Amino acid sequence: MKKQYLALVEQLEAHGYRLTPQREIVLSILSETDKHVSAETLLLRVRQVYSRANKSVVYRNLDLLAQLGLISCVDLGQGRVEYEVHRHPHHHHLVCRHCKQVIEVSANAFAALQRELLERHGFAADMDHLAIFGLCRKCQSQQAAHSGHHPHAL
């Protein structure tokens, strides 16, 4: 993850921003995390390294990093926004409303939709990091078993 951290620092500086000690800690923690992380969790981790860090430092840095496109933010239905470093290729999420399972899906799965929106409506969609809610295969099957319907007929 050191390589990812260095790439983030390089991109930050390319946008004209300094690497402050607080930013360095936030970037370091984000680059070491291979999952989504909430601002609250990130703050706890930052405070393990720098006990005097306040909430606003973390939120301001998250806002800046998201604005620069270095990190993604997504609401996965947990009642909070979560963050992760941009990974290539990009991915999206299918979130089961029942069991809360999150399935990562390649951005390629939505390429046709993005093209259609542009061609048909002249709309350039920001399909950076989507969360689509529904029922996973297992929960569909369980629901079908209780209702007597075929799971794909929902």
C-alpha distance (Angstrom), angle and dihedral (degrees) to the residues before:
residue distance angle dihedral
M1 . . .
K2 3.81 . .
K3 3.81 87.9 .
Q4 3.81 90.5 54.1
Y5 3.81 90.9 49.1
L6 3.81 92.1 51.4
A7 3.81 90.7 48.6
L8 3.82 90.2 52.3
V9 3.81 91.9 49.6
E10 3.79 90.3 48.8
Q11 3.82 92.0 50.6
L12 3.79 92.1 46.5
E13 3.79 91.6 52.3
A14 3.82 91.1 44.6
H15 3.81 86.6 60.3
G16 3.81 89.2 53.9
Y17 3.80 99.4 -103.7
R18 3.79 126.0 133.3
L19 3.77 122.9 -126.7
T20 3.79 100.3 -117.4
P21 3.81 118.2 -170.5
Q22 3.82 90.0 -107.1
R23 3.82 92.4 49.9
E24 3.78 89.7 47.4
I25 3.81 90.8 56.6
V26 3.82 93.5 45.5
L27 3.81 92.2 47.8
S28 3.77 92.0 46.0
I29 3.80 93.4 52.1
L30 3.80 93.6 43.9
S31 3.80 92.1 49.6
E32 3.82 91.0 50.6
T33 3.81 92.0 51.8
D34 3.79 116.3 84.5
K35 3.80 93.2 -174.9
H36 3.76 136.0 58.9
V37 3.78 114.3 -79.0
S38 3.79 130.3 -163.8
A39 3.79 121.7 -130.5
E40 3.80 88.6 -113.8
T41 3.80 92.8 54.5
L42 3.78 90.8 45.1
L43 3.81 90.2 51.5
L44 3.81 90.6 53.2
R45 3.81 90.7 50.9
V46 3.80 92.3 46.1
R47 3.80 90.1 51.6
Q48 3.80 89.9 54.5
V49 3.80 86.8 63.4
Y50 3.81 100.3 30.5
S51 3.81 110.4 22.3
R52 3.81 94.6 -169.1
A53 3.81 94.7 57.8
N54 3.76 111.5 125.5
K55 3.76 129.9 -148.7
S56 3.79 95.2 -108.2
V57 3.83 92.1 58.3
V58 3.80 90.7 56.8
Y59 3.81 94.8 43.8
R60 3.82 93.7 46.0
N61 3.80 91.0 50.4
L62 3.81 92.6 46.7
D63 3.81 90.0 50.3
L64 3.80 91.6 49.1
L65 3.82 94.3 46.5
A66 3.81 91.1 48.3
Q67 3.81 91.8 46.7
L68 3.82 89.6 52.2
G69 3.81 90.1 49.5
L70 3.80 93.9 -118.0
I71 3.79 93.9 120.2
S72 3.78 134.2 27.6
C73 3.76 126.9 -134.4
V74 3.77 124.1 -155.9
D75 3.79 138.0 169.4
L76 3.79 107.2 -132.5
G77 3.80 93.1 -176.7
Q78 3.78 96.9 -92.2
G79 3.80 93.4 115.9
R80 3.81 93.1 -102.5
V81 3.77 140.1 73.2
E82 3.78 116.1 -107.7
Y83 3.78 128.8 -157.5
E84 3.78 137.9 -149.2
V85 3.77 137.4 168.5
H86 3.80 113.3 -94.1
R87 3.76 108.8 -97.1
H88 3.74 125.3 -163.9
P89 2.88 121.9 -102.3
H90 3.79 94.1 37.6
H91 3.75 120.0 -127.6
H92 3.77 139.1 -161.0
H93 3.79 133.9 -151.5
L94 3.76 138.3 -117.8
V95 3.81 108.7 -157.4
C96 3.79 121.5 -163.4
R97 3.80 109.9 -137.4
H98 3.80 91.0 -154.1
C99 3.82 108.5 43.6
K100 3.85 96.4 17.1
Q101 3.81 92.8 -128.3
V102 3.82 112.1 160.5
I103 3.80 117.4 -148.6
E104 3.81 119.3 -167.5
V105 3.80 114.6 -136.1
S106 3.80 127.9 -168.6
A107 3.79 115.5 -106.8
N108 3.81 86.5 -125.0
A109 3.81 87.9 75.1
F110 3.82 88.2 70.4
A111 3.81 99.8 38.7
A112 3.80 92.8 100.4
L113 3.82 91.2 51.1
Q114 3.79 91.2 49.3
R115 3.83 90.6 50.2
E116 3.80 92.3 47.3
L117 3.79 92.5 50.5
L118 3.78 89.5 52.7
E119 3.80 97.3 42.7
R120 3.80 99.1 39.8
H121 3.81 100.9 34.0
G122 3.81 104.3 19.1
F123 3.79 86.7 -122.2
A124 3.82 119.5 142.6
A125 3.81 101.5 -154.1
D126 3.80 120.1 -152.0
M127 3.78 95.5 -133.8
D128 3.74 94.4 169.9
H129 3.77 102.6 132.2
L130 3.80 118.8 -5.3
A131 3.77 131.8 -175.2
I132 3.79 115.0 -159.5
F133 3.78 116.8 -168.2
G134 3.78 126.4 -147.9
L135 3.79 140.2 101.6
C136 3.79 125.1 -51.5
R137 3.80 120.4 -131.7
K138 3.82 93.0 -98.4
C139 3.81 94.2 51.1
Q140 3.81 91.4 45.4
S141 3.81 89.2 53.8
Q142 3.80 92.1 48.1
Q143 3.79 91.3 48.1
A144 3.81 90.9 47.9
A145 3.80 91.3 49.9
H146 3.82 90.1 54.3
S147 3.79 94.7 44.8
G148 3.80 99.9 35.3
H149 3.83 92.7 -123.3
H150 3.77 129.1 124.8
P151 3.86 109.1 -100.1
H152 3.80 94.5 -125.1
A153 3.78 92.5 52.8
L154 3.81 91.8 73.4
